[in-house]
Amino acid sequence: MDKPARSKRRRGAAAAAPAGARWVAPLLQLSDSFYPTGSYAHSFGLEGLVQEGAVRDRATLRTFLLEQALPQLARTDLPIAVQAFEAAGEPADWARLRRLCYLGGAVRGSREPREASEAIGRQRLHLAVMLHGGFAREFDRRSAGWPRPLSVIAAVEGRTLGLPREAVLSTLVYAAAAGLVAASVKLLRIGQNAAQTLLAEAMRGAPALIAGAVALPPERIGSFNPWWDIAAARHETAEFRLFIS
């Protein structure tokens, strides 16, 4: 290959790289703890489990996160996000999106986590409309009166920003794991280093969780975890609370 051809090839690769990765910066923004979604105010039932004594240290937190919380995510929010991402394609299937919005709330067995998902989803949609417009604005207009669960709104964000489906799903796994780990730092005697190693371990399992969610048939979406649901429900009447949920 002569020198002009090599130079032209390098210029072409340099020009193509930013176009292929232009979604990375918006993804970093919406994944940042500085992004004002209100998730910091929720423990998603973890505070109730700590009050019950079921989660009391790093070892029991690890068991809960890796054997309960994230596997449940792979049977609820992740497959709903998969279905919503498909429904939000060109052209959007608005009837299907409506069904998924109601399903996204129904898969949570207790009121506080259901309302937490709704509140965070509503705020994320508001931010997506304000910052990016596009499909998020159209969804906001057409979905007036529907629930706004985080699982569906994550798919709406993804379609608005042109994210790959796997990036949307990875963000959901990270948000769930990071939210629980961040809450644990306030609830347990666990340091930042121990928390970060646990978060890294959780994220190493993300590809398997995502693969399972993608393969899950729609009729099998759902989970039954009365231990977690009861603890979350009891949290509502606790005498002292650090978190809303």
FENNORNOR-V237625 format. One record per pair of residues at least 24 apart in sequence whose C-alpha atoms are under 8 Angstrom apart, sorted by the first residue. I is the first residue (numbers start at 1). J is the second residue. D is the distance in Angstrom with one decimal. If there is no record, write none. Layout:
I:J:D
I:J:D
//
This chain:
23:161:6.3
23:162:6.4
23:163:5.9
26:161:7.2
27:163:7.9
31:171:6.8
31:175:7.4
36:123:8.0
37:120:5.6
37:123:5.7
37:124:5.9
38:119:7.9
38:120:6.2
38:123:7.7
39:116:7.9
39:120:6.3
39:179:7.1
40:179:7.0
40:182:7.9
40:183:7.6
41:243:5.4
41:244:6.0
41:245:7.8
42:116:6.9
42:179:7.9
42:183:7.6
42:243:5.1
42:244:5.3
42:245:5.0
43:179:6.9
43:180:6.1
43:183:5.6
43:243:6.0
43:244:7.4
43:245:5.6
44:112:7.7
44:113:5.3
44:116:7.3
44:180:7.3
44:232:7.5
44:245:5.3
45:112:7.9
45:113:6.7
45:228:6.8
45:229:7.6
45:231:6.6
45:232:4.4
45:235:7.4
45:245:5.8
46:180:7.0
46:183:7.7
46:184:7.7
46:232:7.5
47:187:7.0
47:232:7.8
47:235:7.2
47:241:7.8
47:242:7.8
47:243:7.3
47:245:7.6
48:231:4.8
48:232:5.3
48:233:7.9
48:234:6.7
48:235:4.8
49:228:7.1
49:231:5.5
49:232:7.4
50:187:7.3
52:231:7.0
56:188:6.6
57:188:6.3
57:189:6.8
57:190:7.2
58:190:6.6
58:194:7.8
61:184:7.9
62:198:6.9
65:177:7.3
65:180:7.8
65:202:7.6
66:202:6.5
70:173:7.5
70:176:7.7
70:177:7.4
70:209:7.7
71:209:7.0
72:223:6.3
73:173:7.7
74:209:5.5
74:210:6.8
74:212:6.7
74:213:5.2
75:213:6.4
75:216:7.6
75:220:7.8
75:221:5.5
75:222:5.6
75:223:6.3
76:104:7.7
76:107:6.5
76:221:5.7
76:222:5.2
76:223:6.7
77:104:6.9
77:150:7.9
77:151:5.1
78:151:6.9
78:169:6.3
78:172:7.3
78:210:7.1
78:213:5.7
78:214:7.9
79:213:4.7
79:214:6.1
79:216:6.7
79:218:7.5
79:221:6.9
80:104:6.8
80:151:6.2
80:152:6.8
80:218:8.0
80:221:7.5
81:151:5.0
81:152:5.4
81:154:6.9
81:155:5.6
81:169:7.2
82:155:7.5
82:165:7.4
82:169:7.7
82:213:7.5
82:214:6.3
83:218:7.8
84:152:5.7
84:155:5.9
84:156:7.7
85:152:7.8
85:155:4.8
85:156:7.1
85:158:7.6
85:159:7.1
85:165:7.0
88:155:7.5
88:156:6.8
88:159:6.8
89:159:7.3
97:152:7.8
98:143:7.4
98:146:6.9
100:152:7.0
101:146:6.7
101:147:5.5
101:148:6.1
101:149:6.1
101:152:6.3
102:146:7.2
102:147:6.0
104:149:5.4
104:150:7.7
104:151:6.5
104:152:7.1
105:147:7.1
105:149:5.9
107:222:5.8
107:223:7.1
109:229:5.8
110:229:5.6
110:230:7.6
110:232:6.6
110:233:5.8
111:233:7.0
112:232:6.9
112:233:7.1
112:236:7.2
112:244:7.6
112:245:5.1
113:232:7.4
113:245:6.0
116:244:8.0
116:245:6.7
117:148:7.9
117:149:5.3
117:150:5.3
118:147:6.7
118:148:5.3
118:149:4.7
118:150:6.4
119:148:7.8
119:149:7.9
120:149:7.7
120:150:6.3
121:148:5.4
121:149:5.2
121:150:4.1
121:151:7.7
121:152:8.0
121:153:5.7
121:154:7.8
122:148:5.6
122:149:7.5
122:150:7.8
122:153:7.9
124:150:7.9
124:153:7.1
125:153:6.3
125:156:8.0
125:157:7.4
128:157:6.5
128:160:7.9
132:160:7.2
132:161:7.6
133:160:7.6
134:160:6.0
135:159:6.9
135:160:5.1
136:160:5.9
166:210:7.5
169:210:6.6
170:206:6.7
170:207:7.9
170:210:7.5
173:203:7.4
173:206:6.5
174:203:6.8
177:202:6.8
177:203:7.8
//
